[in-house]
């Protein structure tokens, strides 16, 4: 029947997203070409999931896997992960400027926060509580790190421009976010760290002392040499989202690679 065809189409499409997800998970986070590949895979997955939501919106599949909350979460997740790949691709290239890196990381922070919100949907927490908790944990850790990096790059901009008072504020905010991230990660079990955010934990441990040392140095120099006023607040970082929220099916899924029904 027509409903069975829709069910088959939906399941096949969801499986394609799963395959894209598996491929993206294999991409190195330190290699520029691998990050470029990961970004492309996440972009394709997010586009397919948007179309999949339109496909199931008028249907009532009992399974939570094909529910609107589940599909919304995964779309938000792939958008965030794709934006994170963009940031890593830019930083791995070596030529990206701090303003660009800050804006890219700020966007990843906002997108991971959105994915975190989707992971806390009531139906997901009710029907797949363990998985929803893991998804939320990953998104929260990534959001915290992205926010800290965005502040650090802003501090680097001020250091280059010799605006040391503002640099101090940015470094303080970056350090506070890194400490909060470290505290959050330290509350996890060893199994959770290994399976979910081991790389993020190592990254946090590596960046935190760098930020702390620079902050200590510039606070001393500002007190002894520059005597710049330290503002009470700084402008919010402008986000730059490069991953597209709405692309639909990728071209290979729209244009057949082989001629169909050639013998008819």
MIRONU-532437 format. One record per residue: x, y, z of N, C-alpha, C in turn. Coordinates in nm, 2 decimals, always signed. Each point is the difference from the previous one (the first is absolute). Layout:
N
n_u	n_v	n_w	ca_u	ca_v	ca_w	c_u	c_v	c_w
X	Y	Z	X	Y	Z	X	Y	Z
...
END
This chain:
264
n_u	n_v	n_w	ca_u	ca_v	ca_w	c_u	c_v	c_w
+0.08	-0.12	+0.00	-0.08	+0.12	+0.00	+0.09	+0.12	+0.00
-0.07	+0.12	-0.02	+0.08	+0.13	+0.00	+0.07	+0.02	+0.13
-0.07	-0.03	+0.11	+0.06	+0.02	+0.13	+0.12	-0.09	+0.02
+0.00	-0.12	-0.05	+0.12	-0.08	+0.01	+0.11	+0.05	-0.08
-0.03	+0.06	-0.12	+0.11	+0.06	-0.08	+0.06	+0.11	+0.07
-0.08	+0.08	+0.07	+0.06	+0.12	+0.08	+0.08	-0.06	+0.11
-0.04	-0.10	+0.07	+0.08	-0.06	+0.10	+0.13	-0.05	-0.05
+0.00	-0.07	-0.11	+0.13	-0.05	-0.06	+0.09	+0.12	-0.03
-0.06	+0.10	-0.07	+0.08	+0.12	-0.04	+0.06	+0.06	+0.13
-0.08	+0.02	+0.10	+0.05	+0.06	+0.12	+0.11	-0.08	+0.07
-0.01	-0.13	+0.01	+0.10	-0.08	+0.06	+0.13	+0.00	-0.08
-0.01	+0.00	-0.13	+0.12	+0.00	-0.09	+0.07	+0.13	+0.02
-0.08	+0.11	+0.00	+0.06	+0.13	+0.01	+0.07	+0.02	+0.14
-0.06	-0.05	+0.10	+0.06	+0.00	+0.13	+0.13	-0.08	+0.01
+0.00	-0.11	-0.07	+0.12	-0.08	-0.01	+0.11	+0.07	-0.07
-0.03	+0.08	-0.10	+0.10	+0.07	-0.08	+0.07	+0.11	+0.10
-0.09	+0.06	+0.08	+0.06	+0.10	+0.10	+0.09	-0.07	+0.10
-0.04	-0.13	+0.04	+0.09	-0.07	+0.09	+0.13	-0.03	-0.06
+0.00	-0.04	-0.13	+0.13	-0.02	-0.07	+0.09	+0.12	-0.01
-0.07	+0.12	-0.03	+0.07	+0.12	+0.00	+0.06	+0.04	+0.13
-0.07	-0.03	+0.11	+0.04	+0.02	+0.13	+0.13	-0.08	+0.04
-0.01	-0.13	-0.04	+0.11	-0.09	+0.02	+0.13	+0.05	-0.07
-0.02	+0.04	-0.13	+0.12	+0.06	-0.07	+0.05	+0.12	+0.06
-0.08	+0.09	+0.05	+0.04	+0.13	+0.06	+0.08	-0.03	+0.13
-0.04	-0.10	+0.07	+0.06	-0.04	+0.13	+0.14	-0.05	-0.02
+0.04	-0.05	-0.12	+0.13	-0.05	-0.03	+0.10	+0.11	-0.04
-0.05	+0.12	-0.03	+0.08	+0.11	-0.04	+0.09	+0.06	+0.11
+0.13	+0.02	-0.04	+0.09	+0.05	+0.10	-0.03	+0.15	+0.03
+0.01	+0.04	+0.12	-0.02	+0.13	+0.04	+0.12	+0.10	-0.01
+0.11	-0.06	-0.04	+0.12	+0.08	-0.01	+0.05	+0.01	-0.15
-0.06	-0.07	-0.09	+0.04	+0.01	-0.14	-0.10	+0.09	-0.08
+0.05	+0.09	-0.07	-0.09	+0.10	-0.07	-0.09	-0.07	-0.10
+0.05	-0.09	-0.08	-0.08	-0.06	-0.10	-0.10	-0.10	+0.06
+0.03	-0.06	+0.11	-0.09	-0.08	+0.07	-0.12	+0.08	+0.06
+0.04	+0.12	+0.05	-0.10	+0.08	+0.06	-0.10	+0.05	-0.11
+0.06	+0.03	-0.12	-0.08	+0.04	-0.12	-0.10	-0.11	-0.03
+0.05	-0.12	+0.00	-0.09	-0.11	-0.03	-0.11	-0.02	+0.10
+0.04	+0.02	+0.13	-0.09	-0.02	+0.11	-0.11	+0.11	-0.01
+0.04	+0.12	-0.04	-0.10	+0.11	-0.01	-0.10	-0.04	-0.11
+0.05	-0.05	-0.12	-0.09	-0.03	-0.11	-0.10	-0.11	+0.04
+0.05	-0.10	+0.08	-0.09	-0.11	+0.04	-0.11	+0.05	+0.10
+0.04	+0.09	+0.09	-0.09	+0.05	+0.09	-0.11	+0.09	-0.07
+0.05	+0.08	-0.10	-0.09	+0.08	-0.07	-0.10	-0.08	-0.08
+0.04	-0.11	-0.06	-0.09	-0.09	-0.07	-0.10	-0.06	+0.10
+0.05	-0.05	+0.12	-0.09	-0.06	+0.09	-0.11	+0.10	+0.06
+0.04	+0.12	+0.02	-0.09	+0.10	+0.05	-0.11	+0.03	-0.10
+0.04	+0.01	-0.13	-0.09	+0.03	-0.10	-0.10	-0.11	-0.02
+0.04	-0.13	+0.01	-0.08	-0.11	-0.02	-0.10	-0.01	+0.12
+0.05	+0.03	+0.12	-0.09	+0.00	+0.12	-0.11	+0.10	-0.01
+0.03	+0.12	-0.06	-0.10	+0.10	-0.01	-0.12	-0.05	-0.09
+0.04	-0.06	-0.11	-0.10	-0.06	-0.10	-0.07	-0.12	+0.07
+0.07	-0.07	+0.08	-0.06	-0.12	+0.07	-0.11	+0.05	+0.09
+0.02	+0.11	+0.07	-0.10	+0.06	+0.09	-0.13	+0.03	-0.08
+0.02	+0.06	-0.11	-0.12	+0.03	-0.09	-0.07	-0.13	-0.04
+0.07	-0.10	-0.02	-0.06	-0.13	-0.05	-0.08	-0.07	+0.11
+0.05	+0.01	+0.13	-0.07	-0.07	+0.10	-0.10	+0.09	+0.08
-0.01	+0.13	-0.03	-0.08	+0.09	+0.08	-0.15	-0.04	-0.01
-0.04	-0.05	-0.11	-0.14	-0.04	-0.01	-0.03	-0.14	+0.04
+0.10	-0.07	+0.04	-0.02	-0.14	+0.03	+0.02	-0.02	+0.16
-0.03	-0.12	+0.04	+0.01	-0.02	+0.15	+0.07	-0.13	+0.02
+0.13	-0.01	-0.02	+0.07	-0.12	+0.02	+0.02	-0.01	+0.15
-0.02	-0.12	+0.05	+0.01	-0.03	+0.15	+0.14	+0.01	+0.05
+0.10	-0.03	-0.08	+0.14	+0.00	+0.04	+0.05	+0.14	+0.03
+0.07	+0.01	+0.11	+0.06	+0.13	+0.04	+0.11	+0.04	-0.10
+0.06	-0.10	-0.07	+0.11	+0.03	-0.09	-0.04	+0.09	-0.11
-0.13	-0.01	-0.04	-0.05	+0.09	-0.11	-0.09	+0.10	+0.04
+0.00	+0.03	+0.13	-0.08	+0.11	+0.06	+0.06	+0.14	-0.04
-0.08	+0.10	+0.00	+0.05	+0.13	-0.03	+0.10	+0.05	+0.10
-0.01	-0.02	+0.13	+0.10	+0.04	+0.09	+0.14	-0.07	-0.03
+0.00	-0.12	-0.03	+0.12	-0.07	-0.03	+0.07	+0.05	-0.13
-0.08	+0.02	-0.10	+0.05	+0.06	-0.13	+0.05	+0.14	+0.02
-0.07	+0.08	+0.08	+0.04	+0.14	+0.03	+0.13	+0.00	+0.07
+0.02	-0.09	+0.10	+0.13	-0.01	+0.07	+0.11	-0.03	-0.09
-0.02	-0.10	-0.08	+0.11	-0.04	-0.09	+0.04	+0.10	-0.10
-0.10	+0.07	-0.05	+0.03	+0.11	-0.10	+0.08	+0.11	+0.08
-0.04	+0.04	+0.12	+0.07	+0.10	+0.07	+0.14	-0.05	+0.03
+0.01	-0.13	+0.04	+0.14	-0.05	+0.03	+0.09	+0.01	-0.12
-0.05	-0.05	-0.12	+0.09	+0.01	-0.12	+0.03	+0.14	-0.04
-0.09	+0.09	+0.02	+0.04	+0.14	-0.03	+0.11	+0.05	+0.09
-0.01	-0.04	+0.13	+0.10	+0.04	+0.10	+0.14	-0.07	-0.03
-0.01	-0.13	-0.03	+0.12	-0.07	-0.02	+0.07	+0.05	-0.13
-0.08	+0.03	-0.10	+0.05	+0.05	-0.13	+0.07	+0.13	+0.02
-0.06	+0.09	+0.08	+0.06	+0.13	+0.03	+0.13	-0.02	+0.07
+0.00	-0.10	+0.09	+0.13	-0.02	+0.08	+0.11	-0.05	-0.10
-0.04	-0.08	-0.10	+0.10	-0.04	-0.10	+0.05	+0.12	-0.08
-0.09	+0.10	-0.03	+0.04	+0.12	-0.07	+0.11	+0.07	+0.09
-0.03	+0.02	+0.13	+0.10	+0.06	+0.08	+0.13	-0.07	+0.00
+0.00	-0.13	+0.02	+0.12	-0.08	+0.00	+0.07	+0.00	-0.13
-0.07	+0.01	-0.11	+0.06	+0.01	-0.14	+0.07	+0.13	-0.01
-0.06	+0.11	+0.05	+0.06	+0.13	-0.01	+0.12	+0.01	+0.09
+0.00	-0.05	+0.12	+0.11	+0.01	+0.09	+0.12	-0.09	-0.05
-0.04	-0.12	-0.06	+0.11	-0.09	-0.05	+0.07	+0.06	-0.12
-0.06	+0.09	-0.07	+0.06	+0.05	-0.12	+0.12	+0.10	+0.03
+0.00	+0.06	+0.12	+0.11	+0.08	+0.04	-0.01	+0.15	-0.04
-0.09	+0.03	-0.10	+0.00	+0.13	-0.05	-0.12	+0.08	+0.05
-0.09	-0.07	+0.07	-0.13	+0.07	+0.04	+0.04	+0.10	+0.11
-0.07	+0.11	+0.00	+0.02	+0.11	+0.10	-0.09	-0.02	+0.12
+0.04	+0.06	+0.11	-0.07	-0.02	+0.13	-0.15	+0.05	-0.01
-0.03	+0.11	-0.07	-0.14	+0.04	-0.01	-0.09	-0.11	-0.07
+0.05	-0.06	-0.10	-0.07	-0.11	-0.07	-0.02	-0.12	+0.09
+0.11	-0.04	+0.07	-0.01	-0.12	+0.09	-0.09	+0.03	+0.11
+0.00	+0.12	+0.06	-0.09	+0.03	+0.11	-0.15	-0.01	-0.04
-0.03	+0.06	-0.12	-0.14	-0.01	-0.05	-0.04	-0.14	-0.03
+0.08	-0.08	-0.06	-0.03	-0.14	-0.03	-0.02	-0.08	+0.13
+0.08	+0.02	+0.10	-0.01	-0.07	+0.12	-0.13	+0.05	+0.08
-0.03	+0.12	-0.01	-0.12	+0.05	+0.07	-0.12	-0.06	-0.06
+0.00	-0.02	-0.14	-0.12	-0.06	-0.06	-0.01	-0.14	+0.04
+0.11	-0.08	+0.01	+0.00	-0.13	+0.05	-0.06	-0.01	+0.14
+0.04	+0.09	+0.08	-0.06	+0.01	+0.14	-0.15	+0.01	+0.00
-0.05	+0.09	-0.08	-0.14	+0.03	-0.01	-0.08	-0.13	-0.06
+0.06	-0.06	-0.10	-0.06	-0.12	-0.06	+0.00	-0.12	+0.09
+0.11	-0.02	+0.08	+0.00	-0.11	+0.09	-0.09	+0.03	+0.12
-0.02	+0.12	+0.04	-0.10	+0.03	+0.10	-0.14	-0.03	-0.05
-0.03	+0.03	-0.13	-0.13	-0.04	-0.06	-0.02	-0.15	+0.00
+0.11	-0.07	-0.04	-0.01	-0.15	+0.00	-0.02	-0.05	+0.15
+0.06	+0.06	+0.09	-0.01	-0.04	+0.14	-0.15	+0.02	+0.04
-0.06	+0.11	-0.04	-0.14	+0.02	+0.04	-0.09	-0.11	-0.07
+0.03	-0.03	-0.12	-0.08	-0.11	-0.07	+0.02	-0.13	+0.07
+0.12	-0.03	+0.05	+0.03	-0.13	+0.06	-0.08	-0.01	+0.13
-0.04	+0.11	+0.06	-0.08	+0.00	+0.13	-0.15	-0.01	-0.02
-0.04	-0.03	-0.12	-0.15	-0.01	-0.03	-0.06	-0.11	+0.09
-0.12	+0.03	+0.04	-0.06	-0.09	+0.10	-0.02	-0.14	-0.05
-0.04	-0.02	-0.13	-0.02	-0.13	-0.06	+0.14	-0.08	+0.00
+0.10	+0.07	-0.04	+0.13	-0.07	-0.01	+0.05	-0.04	+0.14
-0.01	+0.09	+0.09	+0.04	-0.04	+0.14	-0.09	-0.11	+0.06
-0.12	-0.01	-0.05	-0.09	-0.11	+0.05	+0.03	-0.13	-0.06
+0.01	+0.00	-0.14	+0.01	-0.13	-0.07	+0.14	-0.05	-0.02
+0.10	+0.09	-0.01	+0.14	-0.04	-0.02	+0.08	+0.08	+0.10
-0.02	-0.01	+0.13	+0.07	+0.08	+0.10	+0.15	-0.01	+0.00
+0.05	-0.12	-0.01	+0.15	-0.01	+0.01	+0.06	+0.07	-0.12
-0.05	-0.03	-0.12	+0.05	+0.07	-0.12	-0.01	+0.15	+0.00
-0.12	+0.04	+0.04	-0.02	+0.15	+0.01	+0.10	+0.07	+0.10
+0.03	-0.07	+0.11	+0.09	+0.05	+0.09	+0.14	+0.01	-0.06
+0.04	-0.10	-0.08	+0.13	+0.00	-0.06	+0.01	+0.11	-0.11
-0.11	+0.01	-0.08	+0.00	+0.11	-0.10	+0.01	+0.14	+0.06
-0.07	+0.02	+0.11	+0.00	+0.12	+0.07	+0.14	+0.03	+0.06
+0.06	-0.10	+0.05	+0.13	+0.02	+0.06	+0.10	+0.04	-0.10
+0.00	-0.07	-0.12	+0.09	+0.04	-0.11	-0.02	+0.14	-0.05
-0.13	+0.03	-0.02	-0.03	+0.14	-0.05	+0.04	+0.11	+0.10
-0.02	-0.03	+0.13	+0.04	+0.10	+0.10	+0.15	+0.02	+0.01
+0.07	-0.11	-0.01	+0.15	+0.01	+0.01	+0.05	+0.08	-0.12
-0.05	-0.03	-0.12	+0.04	+0.06	-0.12	-0.03	+0.15	+0.00
-0.12	+0.03	+0.05	-0.04	+0.14	+0.01	+0.09	+0.08	+0.09
+0.03	-0.06	+0.11	+0.09	+0.07	+0.10	+0.14	+0.03	-0.06
+0.05	-0.10	-0.07	+0.13	+0.02	-0.06	+0.00	+0.10	-0.11
-0.10	+0.00	-0.08	-0.01	+0.09	-0.11	-0.02	+0.15	+0.05
-0.07	+0.02	+0.11	-0.02	+0.13	+0.06	+0.14	+0.05	+0.05
+0.07	-0.09	+0.07	+0.13	+0.04	+0.05	+0.10	+0.04	-0.11
+0.00	-0.08	-0.11	+0.09	+0.03	-0.11	-0.04	+0.13	-0.07
-0.13	+0.03	-0.01	-0.04	+0.13	-0.06	+0.05	+0.11	+0.08
+0.00	+0.00	+0.13	+0.05	+0.10	+0.09	+0.15	+0.01	-0.01
+0.07	-0.11	-0.01	+0.14	+0.00	-0.01	+0.05	+0.07	-0.13
-0.07	-0.03	-0.11	+0.04	+0.07	-0.13	-0.03	+0.15	+0.01
-0.11	+0.04	+0.07	-0.02	+0.14	+0.02	+0.11	+0.06	+0.08
+0.05	-0.07	+0.10	+0.11	+0.05	+0.08	+0.12	+0.02	-0.09
+0.03	-0.09	-0.09	+0.11	+0.01	-0.09	-0.01	+0.12	-0.09
-0.12	+0.03	-0.04	-0.03	+0.12	-0.09	+0.04	+0.13	+0.08
-0.04	+0.01	+0.13	+0.03	+0.11	+0.08	+0.15	+0.01	+0.03
+0.07	-0.11	+0.02	+0.14	+0.00	+0.02	+0.08	+0.06	-0.12
-0.05	-0.04	-0.12	+0.07	+0.05	-0.12	-0.03	+0.15	-0.02
-0.12	+0.04	+0.04	-0.03	+0.14	-0.01	+0.05	+0.09	+0.12
+0.06	-0.07	+0.09	+0.06	+0.07	+0.12	-0.11	+0.06	+0.09
-0.12	-0.07	+0.01	-0.11	+0.05	+0.08	+0.00	-0.10	+0.12
+0.09	+0.02	+0.10	+0.03	-0.10	+0.10	-0.11	-0.01	+0.10
-0.07	+0.11	+0.03	-0.11	-0.01	+0.10	-0.11	-0.09	-0.05
-0.04	+0.01	-0.13	-0.10	-0.09	-0.05	+0.05	-0.14	-0.02
+0.13	-0.02	-0.03	+0.06	-0.13	+0.00	-0.01	-0.07	+0.13
+0.02	+0.07	+0.11	-0.01	-0.06	+0.13	-0.14	-0.05	+0.03
-0.10	+0.08	-0.04	-0.14	-0.04	+0.02	-0.03	-0.13	-0.08
+0.04	+0.00	-0.13	-0.02	-0.12	-0.08	+0.07	-0.12	+0.05
+0.12	+0.01	+0.05	+0.08	-0.11	+0.05	-0.07	-0.05	+0.13
-0.05	+0.09	+0.08	-0.07	-0.04	+0.12	-0.12	-0.08	-0.03
-0.08	+0.04	-0.10	-0.12	-0.07	-0.04	+0.04	-0.14	-0.06
+0.10	+0.00	-0.08	+0.05	-0.13	-0.06	+0.04	-0.09	+0.11
+0.08	+0.05	+0.10	+0.05	-0.09	+0.10	-0.12	-0.05	+0.09
-0.10	+0.08	+0.03	-0.11	-0.04	+0.08	-0.08	-0.11	-0.08
-0.01	+0.01	-0.13	-0.08	-0.10	-0.07	+0.08	-0.13	-0.01
+0.13	+0.01	-0.01	+0.09	-0.12	+0.00	-0.01	-0.07	+0.13
+0.00	+0.08	+0.11	+0.00	-0.07	+0.13	-0.14	-0.06	+0.02
-0.11	+0.06	-0.05	-0.13	-0.06	+0.02	-0.01	-0.13	-0.09
+0.07	+0.00	-0.11	+0.00	-0.11	-0.09	+0.08	-0.12	+0.07
+0.11	+0.04	+0.06	+0.08	-0.10	+0.06	-0.08	-0.06	+0.12
-0.07	+0.08	+0.08	-0.07	-0.05	+0.11	-0.12	-0.09	-0.05
-0.06	+0.04	-0.11	-0.11	-0.09	-0.05	+0.06	-0.13	-0.05
+0.11	+0.00	-0.07	+0.06	-0.12	-0.04	+0.05	-0.09	+0.11
+0.05	+0.06	+0.11	+0.05	-0.08	+0.11	-0.11	-0.07	+0.08
-0.13	+0.04	-0.03	-0.11	-0.06	+0.07	-0.04	-0.13	-0.07
+0.06	-0.03	-0.11	-0.04	-0.12	-0.08	+0.08	-0.12	+0.04
-0.05	-0.12	-0.03	+0.07	-0.12	+0.03	+0.10	-0.02	-0.11
+0.10	-0.09	+0.03	+0.10	-0.03	-0.10	-0.05	-0.05	-0.13
-0.11	-0.08	+0.01	-0.06	-0.06	-0.12	-0.07	+0.11	-0.08
-0.06	+0.10	+0.06	-0.06	+0.11	-0.07	+0.10	+0.08	-0.07
+0.11	+0.03	+0.07	+0.11	+0.08	-0.06	+0.05	-0.07	-0.13
+0.03	-0.12	+0.01	+0.06	-0.08	-0.11	-0.09	+0.00	-0.12
-0.13	-0.03	+0.03	-0.10	-0.02	-0.11	-0.06	+0.12	-0.05
+0.01	+0.11	+0.07	-0.08	+0.12	-0.04	+0.09	+0.12	-0.03
+0.09	+0.04	+0.09	+0.07	+0.13	-0.01	+0.14	-0.01	+0.04
+0.07	-0.11	-0.03	+0.14	-0.01	+0.04	+0.08	+0.10	-0.07
-0.02	+0.03	-0.13	+0.08	+0.10	-0.07	-0.03	+0.14	+0.05
-0.12	+0.03	+0.04	-0.03	+0.13	+0.05	+0.07	+0.01	+0.14
+0.00	-0.10	+0.08	+0.07	+0.00	+0.13	+0.15	+0.03	-0.02
+0.06	-0.06	-0.09	+0.15	+0.02	-0.03	+0.02	+0.15	-0.05
-0.09	+0.04	-0.08	+0.01	+0.13	-0.06	-0.02	+0.11	+0.11
-0.09	-0.02	+0.09	-0.02	+0.09	+0.11	+0.12	+0.01	+0.09
+0.06	-0.12	+0.03	+0.12	-0.01	+0.09	+0.11	+0.07	-0.07
+0.01	+0.00	-0.13	+0.11	+0.07	-0.07	-0.01	+0.15	-0.01
-0.12	+0.04	-0.02	-0.03	+0.15	-0.03	+0.00	+0.08	+0.13
-0.05	-0.06	+0.11	-0.03	+0.07	+0.13	+0.13	+0.06	+0.05
+0.11	-0.07	+0.01	+0.13	+0.07	+0.06	+0.05	+0.11	-0.10
-0.02	-0.02	-0.13	+0.05	+0.11	-0.09	-0.08	+0.13	+0.03
-0.13	-0.01	+0.01	-0.08	+0.12	+0.03	+0.03	+0.06	+0.14
+0.02	-0.09	+0.10	+0.03	+0.04	+0.13	+0.13	+0.08	+0.01
+0.10	-0.06	-0.07	+0.14	+0.07	+0.00	-0.01	+0.13	-0.07
-0.07	+0.01	-0.11	+0.00	+0.13	-0.07	-0.08	+0.10	+0.08
-0.10	-0.04	+0.07	-0.08	+0.09	+0.08	+0.09	+0.05	+0.12
+0.07	-0.08	+0.06	+0.09	+0.04	+0.11	+0.10	+0.10	-0.05
+0.06	-0.03	-0.12	+0.10	+0.09	-0.06	-0.05	+0.14	-0.03
-0.12	+0.00	-0.07	-0.05	+0.13	-0.04	-0.06	+0.08	+0.12
-0.05	-0.07	+0.10	-0.05	+0.08	+0.12	+0.12	+0.06	+0.07
+0.11	-0.07	+0.01	+0.12	+0.06	+0.06	+0.06	+0.12	-0.08
+0.00	-0.02	-0.14	+0.05	+0.10	-0.08	-0.09	+0.12	-0.01
-0.13	-0.02	+0.01	-0.09	+0.11	+0.00	+0.01	+0.08	+0.13
+0.02	-0.07	+0.11	+0.02	+0.07	+0.13	+0.13	+0.08	+0.00
+0.11	-0.06	-0.05	+0.13	+0.07	+0.01	+0.03	+0.09	-0.12
-0.06	-0.02	-0.12	+0.04	+0.08	-0.11	-0.11	+0.07	-0.07
-0.10	-0.07	-0.04	-0.10	+0.06	-0.09	-0.11	+0.09	+0.07
-0.04	-0.05	+0.12	-0.09	+0.07	+0.08	-0.14	+0.03	-0.07
-0.04	-0.09	-0.08	-0.13	+0.01	-0.07	-0.11	-0.03	+0.09
-0.11	+0.07	-0.02	-0.13	-0.03	+0.07	-0.05	-0.14	-0.05
-0.05	-0.07	+0.09	-0.06	-0.13	-0.03	-0.15	+0.01	+0.00
-0.07	-0.01	-0.12	-0.14	+0.03	-0.01	-0.08	-0.11	+0.08
-0.12	+0.04	+0.04	-0.08	-0.10	+0.08	-0.07	-0.10	-0.10
-0.02	+0.04	-0.12	-0.06	-0.09	-0.10	+0.06	+0.02	-0.14
-0.02	-0.09	-0.08	+0.04	+0.01	-0.14	-0.11	-0.05	-0.09
+0.00	+0.04	-0.13	-0.11	-0.03	-0.09	-0.01	-0.15	-0.02
-0.12	-0.05	-0.03	-0.01	-0.14	-0.04	+0.07	-0.03	-0.13
+0.05	-0.12	-0.01	+0.08	-0.04	-0.12	-0.10	-0.03	-0.11
+0.02	+0.05	-0.12	-0.08	-0.02	-0.11	+0.03	-0.14	-0.06
-0.11	-0.08	-0.02	+0.02	-0.13	-0.05	+0.00	+0.00	-0.15
+0.07	-0.09	-0.06	+0.01	-0.02	-0.15	-0.03	-0.14	-0.03
-0.12	-0.03	-0.04	-0.04	-0.14	-0.03	+0.02	-0.03	-0.15
+0.08	-0.10	-0.03	+0.03	-0.03	-0.14	-0.08	-0.13	-0.04
-0.03	-0.08	+0.09	-0.09	-0.12	-0.04	-0.14	+0.05	-0.02
-0.06	-0.05	-0.10	-0.14	+0.04	-0.04	-0.10	-0.08	+0.07
-0.10	+0.08	+0.05	-0.11	-0.07	+0.07	-0.10	-0.07	-0.09
-0.01	+0.04	-0.13	-0.10	-0.05	-0.08	+0.05	-0.03	-0.14
+0.03	-0.12	-0.03	+0.05	-0.04	-0.14	-0.07	-0.11	-0.06
-0.08	-0.08	+0.08	-0.07	-0.11	-0.05	+0.09	-0.12	-0.04
-0.05	-0.08	-0.09	+0.08	-0.12	-0.04	+0.12	+0.04	-0.08
+0.12	-0.07	+0.02	+0.12	+0.03	-0.09	-0.03	-0.04	-0.14
+0.08	+0.05	-0.09	-0.02	-0.03	-0.14	+0.00	-0.14	-0.04
+0.09	-0.09	+0.06	+0.00	-0.14	-0.04	-0.13	-0.07	+0.03
-0.08	+0.05	+0.10	-0.12	-0.06	+0.03	-0.12	+0.04	-0.09
+0.03	+0.11	-0.08	-0.10	+0.05	-0.09	+0.02	-0.04	-0.14
+0.12	-0.03	-0.04	+0.03	-0.03	-0.14	+0.05	-0.15	+0.00
-0.08	-0.09	-0.06	+0.04	-0.14	-0.01	+0.14	-0.02	-0.06
+0.08	-0.09	+0.06	+0.13	-0.03	-0.06	-0.01	-0.10	-0.11
-0.11	-0.07	-0.01	-0.02	-0.10	-0.10	-0.14	+0.02	-0.06
-0.02	-0.03	-0.13	-0.12	+0.01	-0.06	-0.10	-0.11	+0.05
-0.12	+0.04	+0.03	-0.10	-0.09	+0.06	-0.09	-0.05	-0.11
-0.05	-0.12	+0.02	-0.10	-0.06	-0.09	+0.05	+0.00	-0.15
+0.12	-0.03	-0.02	+0.05	+0.01	-0.14	-0.06	-0.10	-0.09
-0.05	-0.11	+0.05	-0.05	-0.10	-0.08	-0.15	+0.01	-0.03
-0.06	+0.10	+0.05	-0.15	+0.02	-0.01	-0.03	+0.07	-0.13
END
